[in-house]
């Protein structure tokens, strides 16, 4: 099995979503995370552990106009 993040294999199995984002220097307040097609509430970033077989999409918000 493998973990995919934004379509690429990732070495993040066992990390929480929050720890993964911190390791990638991503601000949790400025991203949306989907796991297996379901939006993950920000309140669950610190308790949701990434597991083999997950397909994760991380979408960043960009400000401006």
N, C-alpha and C positions, 0 to 999 in steps of 0.2 A: 504494500500500500504506500501511498504517498500523500503529502499535503500540497495542495496547489494554492498559491496566493497570486492573484491577478494573472492566472494562466501559466505560472511558472512554478516548478518544484521549489519548495522552501524547506530549510532546516529549522523549523519552528515548532515541531511536535513537542507537546508538554509545556509550552509557554502559554501564559494567559494572553488574551488579545492585547491588554494594556501593556504587558512586558514587551510583546513583539513591537507594538507601535513605538514605545520608548526606545527600543533598540534600533529602530529605523529613523529616529529623530522626527517622528510624525506626531503632531499635536492631536490628541484624541478629540479635542473640541472642534477640530476642523476637518474631520473625516467621517464618513459613514462606512460601516462594516456590514457586509452580507456574508452569511455562512450557509452554504447549500441552498441559496436562493431566498433566505429569510433575513430580513434586516435585524441586526442585533442591537437592542437598546443600549445606549451609552452606559447606563447604570450597571450593565452586566459585563463590561469590558474587563474588569478586574477579577471576575470569577469564572469567566468562560475560558476553558483550556482548549487549545488547538490540538486536534487529534488527526491521526492518519485517516485518509479518505475524505477529509473536509475539502471543499472548494470554497475559497475565501476571495471576496472582492473587496478591495479598499478603495474608496472613492474620495478624493480630496476636493474640498471646496476652495474656489478661488474668488477673491473679492475684486471689485473693480466695476467699471461701468463705461 
